[in-house]
Amino acid sequence: PAFLLTAGAIFLLLYLRRPDALADPQFFAEDGRIFFHDQLLFGFREAVWMPYAGYLLVVQRLTALLGSGFSLEFAPLVYNAAALAIASLCCAMFVLPAFRAVIRSDALRLAVSCLFATALDSAELIGTITQIQWFLQLAGILLAVRRLTQSGEPRLAWQVMEALLLLLLALSCPLLVLAVPISLWLLARRKGLLPNLAFLAGVGWQLI
């Protein structure tokens, strides 16, 4: 419940920083000329494997797939709302109990989560699928920190969920290649085998 409430509050904060994202939604940069364009012409099955600037952007392509279920009039609104929701979830991750090993105080982690959403100076990073990879990078960093600080192995169901999430992040945010040394170090210590292998597989596919 704390995670969902925090995500909702951060969604409101991001909206207040850029209300036109929902009040007057428009495609921004690659939102229209790449993601909407490719989804319209090629469909998701082909577009999802089409690199842009040399790397894959699966989360952005999934958003385009979601937007294709609506009329052209509402497509920009769907894109912007999805971008705000994804960014909110990424910023709110730090309030999860798993991060008490980093900062014990729940209130302080809540404050840091809100800081994630309000400290970015550029309004262009908010409410656009084109720039969502910066928030996805935050989620990837937090998951790497969690794997570093965990004392034991989580249940298999959580490992599978984390592995799928890390694979999705690696296939959507090329800068997460910087976290490869952490994954290799964790593998050497036999910590988080499945999530680390999934992450490395995603990074490897991006490099290919």
Buried (B, 14 or more C-beta within 10 A) or exposed (E): EEBEEBBEBBBEBBBEBBEEBBEEBEBBEBBBEBBBBBBBEEEBEEBBEEEBEEBBBBBBBBBBBBBBEEEEEEBBBBBBBBBBBBBBBBBBBBBBEBBEEBBEEBEEBBEBBBEBBEEBEEEEBBBBBBBBBBBBBBBBBBBBBBBBEBEEEBEEEEBEEBBEBBBBBBBBBBEBBEBBEBBEEBBEEEBBEBBBBBBBBBBEBBEE
